[in-house]
């Protein structure tokens, strides 16, 4: 059975999202993955508070570029690492997500950071 990483994200508006991320079979430490996710999201939230008006599209583009940079600077075969990054991203985007009752509707504007 594939291992999962449960993760709760809470927006500035108070909305909660419960994720069940599938972990890659070769994951060395789910604790490290969870801690890195906390640190990266926390850093992003802090930075976005200081730069008003950053669009969600700009944030997503920067995150995509971050993944590309990190993938390219790792030692190994470029095509293998790019394939692994694509696989991990697709798996994360397909993760099960639930929203507890009380969240704002998706079409209603809300603060994310």
RODRENPA-600140 format. One record per atom (N, C-alpha, C): x, y, z; atom name; residue number from 1. Coordinates in pm, whole numbers. Example, Ala and Ser with C-alpha at 12.3 -4.5 7.8 and 13.67 -1.06 7.14 Angstrom:
BEGIN
- 1319|-569|780|N|1
- 1230|-450|780|CA|1
- 1320|-330|780|C|1
- 1285|-225|708|N|2
- 1367|-106|714|CA|2
- 1290|3|787|C|2
//
This chain:
BEGIN
- 84|-118|0|N|1
- 0|0|0|CA|1
- 88|125|0|C|1
- 56|219|-85|N|2
- 134|342|-96|CA|2
- 118|426|30|C|2
- 229|484|74|N|3
- 225|571|191|CA|3
- 168|707|153|C|3
- 100|768|249|N|4
- 39|900|230|CA|4
- 93|996|335|C|4
- 94|1124|299|N|5
- 133|1228|392|CA|5
- 11|1317|415|C|5
- -51|1309|533|N|6
- -162|1401|561|CA|6
- -107|1540|588|C|6
- -177|1642|537|N|7
- -130|1779|556|CA|7
- -250|1872|562|C|7
- -253|1959|663|N|8
- -360|2058|676|CA|8
- -303|2196|644|C|8
- -369|2264|551|N|9
- -333|2402|518|CA|9
- -447|2492|563|C|9
- -412|2603|628|N|10
- -512|2700|674|CA|10
- -478|2834|610|C|10
- -576|2894|542|N|11
- -553|3021|475|CA|11
- -567|3136|575|C|11
- -527|3256|532|N|12
- -542|3375|616|CA|12
- -689|3403|646|C|12
- -779|3359|559|N|13
- -923|3375|581|CA|13
- -980|3271|676|C|13
- -898|3174|715|N|14
- -943|3071|806|CA|14
- -993|2944|739|C|14
- -993|2941|606|N|15
- -1033|2819|536|CA|15
- -930|2710|561|C|15
- -980|2587|573|N|16
- -892|2473|595|CA|16
- -902|2375|479|C|16
- -789|2317|447|N|17
- -783|2218|341|CA|17
- -702|2100|394|C|17
- -761|1982|387|N|18
- -697|1859|434|CA|18
- -649|1780|312|C|18
- -518|1765|299|N|19
- -459|1694|187|CA|19
- -415|1554|230|C|19
- -417|1461|136|N|20
- -359|1327|154|CA|20
- -262|1307|38|C|20
- -140|1356|56|N|21
- -40|1349|-51|CA|21
- 18|1208|-61|C|21
- 19|1151|-181|N|22
- 88|1022|-198|CA|22
- 239|1047|-192|C|22
- 308|961|-121|N|23
- 454|972|-113|CA|23
- 518|879|-216|C|23
- 628|924|-273|N|24
- 704|842|-367|CA|24
- 758|720|-291|C|24
- 763|604|-354|N|25
- 813|484|-284|CA|25
- 954|500|-227|C|25
- 1035|587|-286|N|26
- 1172|606|-238|CA|26
- 1187|721|-140|C|26
- 1075|772|-86|N|27
- 1083|882|11|CA|27
- 1168|838|130|C|27
- 1269|917|161|N|28
- 1359|883|271|CA|28
- 1297|914|407|C|28
- 1223|1026|418|N|29
- 1166|1066|546|CA|29
- 1041|1150|525|C|29
- 927|1096|561|N|30
- 803|1173|550|CA|30
- 804|1291|647|C|30
- 874|1278|758|N|31
- 886|1388|854|CA|31
- 961|1504|790|C|31
- 1071|1476|720|N|32
- 1145|1582|652|CA|32
- 1059|1648|544|C|32
- 984|1568|470|N|33
- 897|1623|366|CA|33
- 794|1717|429|C|33
- 731|1673|537|N|34
- 631|1755|607|CA|34
- 693|1885|659|C|34
- 809|1873|724|N|35
- 875|1992|779|CA|35
- 917|2090|670|C|35
- 970|2040|559|N|36
- 1007|2128|448|CA|36
- 885|2199|391|C|36
- 774|2127|379|N|37
- 651|2188|329|CA|37
- 606|2300|422|C|37
- 610|2277|553|N|38
- 576|2382|650|CA|38
- 666|2505|634|C|38
- 796|2482|626|N|39
- 893|2592|616|CA|39
- 872|2671|486|C|39
- 857|2600|375|N|40
- 841|2668|247|CA|40
- 712|2748|240|C|40
- 601|2690|287|N|41
- 474|2764|286|CA|41
- 478|2881|384|C|41
- 540|2863|499|N|42
- 553|2971|596|CA|42
- 635|3086|542|C|42
- 745|3054|476|N|43
- 830|3158|416|CA|43
- 755|3232|306|C|43
- 684|3159|223|N|44
- 605|3221|116|CA|44
- 499|3314|176|C|44
- 429|3269|278|N|45
- 327|3352|343|CA|45
- 387|3480|399|C|45
- 500|3470|470|N|46
- 563|3589|527|CA|46
- 605|3687|418|C|46
- 664|3637|311|N|47
- 709|3726|203|CA|47
- 591|3794|134|C|47
- 484|3721|112|N|48
- 369|3779|42|CA|48
- 300|3887|125|C|48
- 309|3879|256|N|49
- 251|3984|340|CA|49
- 323|4117|319|C|49
- 450|4113|280|N|50
- 531|4234|263|CA|50
- 525|4290|121|C|50
- 465|4217|29|N|51
- 459|4260|-111|CA|51
- 314|4254|-156|C|51
- 236|4359|-128|N|52
- 95|4356|-166|CA|52
- 77|4354|-318|C|52
- -30|4291|-361|N|53
- -64|4293|-503|CA|53
- -2|4184|-587|C|53
- 69|4090|-527|N|54
- 126|3980|-604|CA|54
- 12|3888|-647|C|54
- 3|3862|-775|N|55
- -108|3779|-825|CA|55
- -81|3631|-798|C|55
- -189|3555|-790|N|56
- -175|3410|-772|CA|56
- -99|3347|-888|C|56
- -120|3399|-1008|N|57
- -47|3348|-1124|CA|57
- 103|3370|-1112|C|57
- 141|3487|-1060|N|58
- 284|3515|-1040|CA|58
- 344|3421|-936|C|58
- 268|3392|-830|N|59
- 316|3299|-728|CA|59
- 335|3160|-788|C|59
- 235|3112|-863|N|60
- 247|2979|-924|CA|60
- 363|2973|-1022|C|60
- 383|3081|-1099|N|61
- 494|3083|-1195|CA|61
- 629|3077|-1123|C|61
- 642|3152|-1014|N|62
- 767|3150|-937|CA|62
- 792|3012|-877|C|62
- 685|2947|-829|N|63
- 702|2813|-773|CA|63
- 742|2712|-880|C|63
- 686|2726|-999|N|64
- 725|2637|-1110|CA|64
- 872|2658|-1145|C|64
- 914|2784|-1146|N|65
- 1054|2814|-1176|CA|65
- 1146|2762|-1066|C|65
- 1101|2772|-940|N|66
- 1179|2718|-829|CA|66
- 1201|2568|-847|C|66
- 1095|2497|-884|N|67
- 1108|2352|-907|CA|67
- 1204|2324|-1021|C|67
- 1196|2405|-1127|N|68
- 1287|2387|-1241|CA|68
- 1432|2412|-1201|C|68
- 1456|2518|-1126|N|69
- 1593|2550|-1083|CA|69
- 1647|2438|-994|C|69
- 1567|2398|-895|N|70
- 1613|2294|-803|CA|70
- 1641|2163|-877|C|70
- 1554|2131|-973|N|71
- 1572|2008|-1051|CA|71
- 1701|2013|-1133|C|71
- 1729|2128|-1195|N|72
- 1846|2140|-1282|CA|72
- 1977|2141|-1207|C|72
- 1978|2190|-1082|N|73
- 2106|2199|-1010|CA|73
- 2142|2071|-936|C|73
- 2049|1975|-931|N|74
- 2080|1847|-866|CA|74
- 2175|1765|-952|C|74
- 2263|1688|-890|N|75
- 2348|1600|-970|CA|75
- 2266|1484|-1025|C|75
- 2293|1448|-1148|N|76
- 2222|1335|-1209|CA|76
- 2186|1366|-1353|C|76
- 2123|1269|-1416|N|77
- 2082|1285|-1556|CA|77
- 1964|1380|-1564|C|77
- 1980|1482|-1645|N|78
- 1879|1587|-1656|CA|78
- 1741|1532|-1690|C|78
- 1733|1442|-1788|N|79
- 1603|1390|-1831|CA|79
- 1538|1304|-1722|C|79
- 1617|1232|-1646|N|80
- 1563|1150|-1537|CA|80
- 1509|1239|-1425|C|80
- 1585|1343|-1389|N|81
- 1542|1433|-1283|CA|81
- 1418|1512|-1324|C|81
- 1413|1556|-1451|N|82
- 1296|1629|-1500|CA|82
- 1173|1538|-1498|C|82
- 1190|1413|-1536|N|83
- 1080|1317|-1533|CA|83
- 1031|1293|-1391|C|83
- 1123|1282|-1297|N|84
- 1086|1262|-1157|CA|84
- 1010|1384|-1105|C|84
- 1057|1504|-1139|N|85
- 989|1626|-1095|CA|85
- 847|1632|-1150|C|85
- 831|1598|-1278|N|86
- 696|1596|-1337|CA|86
- 606|1496|-1266|C|86
- 660|1377|-1242|N|87
- 584|1272|-1174|CA|87
- 541|1317|-1034|C|87
- 632|1377|-959|N|88
- 600|1422|-824|CA|88
- 497|1535|-826|C|88
- 510|1628|-920|N|89
- 415|1738|-930|CA|89
- 276|1687|-966|C|89
- 268|1600|-1066|N|90
- 138|1546|-1106|CA|90
- 74|1468|-992|C|90
- 153|1393|-919|N|91
- 101|1317|-806|CA|91
- 49|1411|-697|C|91
- 123|1517|-667|N|92
- 80|1612|-565|CA|92
- -47|1686|-607|C|92
- -55|1724|-734|N|93
- -174|1794|-783|CA|93
- -297|1705|-783|C|93
- -277|1575|-796|N|94
- -389|1480|-797|CA|94
- -426|1432|-656|C|94
- -357|1480|-554|N|95
- -383|1435|-417|CA|95
- -526|1465|-375|C|95
- -579|1378|-292|N|96
- -713|1399|-237|CA|96
- -710|1521|-145|C|96
- -813|1607|-161|N|97
- -825|1727|-78|CA|97
- -969|1734|-28|C|97
- -984|1758|101|N|98
- -1118|1779|155|CA|98
- -1123|1913|226|C|98
- -1241|1972|225|N|99
- -1262|2100|291|CA|99
- -1369|2080|398|C|99
- -1334|2107|524|N|100
- -1434|2094|629|CA|100
- -1547|2195|610|C|100
- -1665|2167|664|N|101
- -1775|2263|655|CA|101
- -1733|2397|716|C|101
- -1786|2505|663|N|102
- -1755|2637|716|CA|102
- -1657|2716|632|C|102
- -1594|2653|533|N|103
- -1505|2726|444|CA|103
- -1585|2821|356|C|103
- -1522|2930|316|N|104
- -1584|3019|218|CA|104
- -1600|2944|87|C|104
- -1706|2974|10|N|105
- -1723|2907|-119|CA|105
- -1605|2939|-212|C|105
- -1568|2845|-302|N|106
- -1453|2866|-390|CA|106
- -1460|2993|-474|C|106
- -1580|3035|-512|N|107
- -1591|3154|-598|CA|107
- -1582|3285|-519|C|107
- -1588|3279|-387|N|108
- -1580|3399|-305|CA|108
- -1434|3437|-283|C|108
- -1402|3567|-300|N|109
- -1264|3610|-277|CA|109
- -1222|3578|-133|C|109
- -1096|3539|-117|N|110
- -1045|3507|15|CA|110
- -895|3531|18|C|110
- -846|3560|137|N|111
- -702|3577|153|CA|111
- -639|3440|163|C|111
- -531|3419|88|N|112
- -468|3288|85|CA|112
- -349|3282|180|C|112
- -267|3387|182|N|113
- -145|3381|266|CA|113
- -175|3409|410|C|113
//
